[in-house]
């Protein structure tokens, strides 16, 4: 089972807007995996990126969530146990992205393989498998 990082969700729905590169295996998993998950914080992160001009997407977050449902991508809520796990993570001082912390914690707590092209996430070694 696979958890999509925000950049993977953007790639899946808006390929031309995605930053970073994914391996052939990661792309295959995104397109053909039986179970894909995303944390609701990724939807929130996309909304923020749209608002500040980092993404040019003309859709509502409701539509994005509905598209996740249509494509059988299950959405994890922000759970207290994920928040607690973020407090245990030894994150680098130069990487303060709270969305990454939540997504990493979600992957750890649910034993999911994370699909991400984020080079900052590669710095972490918490036993979570990551497909680039």
VENKA-V254810 format. One record per residue. RES is the residue in three letters. PSI is psi in radians with two decimals (none if undefined). Layout:
BEGIN
res:psi
RES:PSI
RES:PSI
END
This chain:
BEGIN
res:psi
UNK:2.56
UNK:2.39
UNK:2.18
UNK:2.24
UNK:2.88
UNK:-0.75
UNK:-0.54
UNK:-0.68
UNK:-0.72
UNK:-0.75
UNK:-0.80
UNK:-0.72
UNK:-0.49
UNK:1.08
UNK:-0.74
UNK:-0.31
UNK:-0.12
UNK:2.45
UNK:2.52
UNK:2.85
UNK:2.58
UNK:2.57
UNK:2.84
UNK:-0.66
UNK:-0.76
UNK:-0.75
UNK:-0.76
UNK:-0.76
UNK:-0.74
UNK:-0.66
UNK:-0.50
UNK:0.05
UNK:2.53
UNK:-0.66
UNK:2.15
UNK:2.53
UNK:2.75
UNK:2.58
UNK:2.48
UNK:-0.42
UNK:-0.42
UNK:-0.64
UNK:-0.75
UNK:-0.76
UNK:-0.72
UNK:-0.75
UNK:-0.75
UNK:-0.75
UNK:-0.63
UNK:-0.83
UNK:-0.68
UNK:0.05
UNK:0.21
UNK:-0.30
UNK:2.39
UNK:1.43
UNK:2.27
UNK:1.17
UNK:2.73
UNK:2.81
UNK:-0.50
UNK:-0.77
UNK:-0.67
UNK:-0.76
UNK:-0.74
UNK:-0.65
UNK:-0.65
UNK:-0.82
UNK:-0.76
UNK:-0.58
UNK:0.24
UNK:0.59
UNK:2.03
UNK:2.46
UNK:2.07
UNK:2.42
UNK:3.00
UNK:1.92
UNK:2.56
UNK:-0.62
UNK:-0.53
UNK:-0.70
UNK:-0.79
UNK:-0.72
UNK:-0.61
UNK:-0.50
UNK:-0.37
UNK:-0.30
UNK:2.31
UNK:1.46
UNK:2.63
UNK:2.53
UNK:-0.49
UNK:0.02
UNK:1.63
UNK:0.25
UNK:1.92
UNK:-0.47
UNK:-0.74
UNK:-0.74
UNK:-0.77
UNK:-0.76
UNK:-0.76
UNK:-0.78
UNK:-0.73
UNK:-0.81
UNK:-0.75
UNK:-0.89
UNK:-0.51
UNK:0.10
UNK:0.92
UNK:2.63
UNK:2.24
UNK:2.29
UNK:2.05
UNK:2.56
UNK:0.17
UNK:1.99
UNK:-0.46
UNK:-0.61
UNK:-0.45
UNK:-0.31
UNK:-0.30
UNK:2.43
UNK:1.55
UNK:0.36
UNK:0.11
UNK:2.30
UNK:2.40
UNK:2.24
UNK:2.28
UNK:none
END
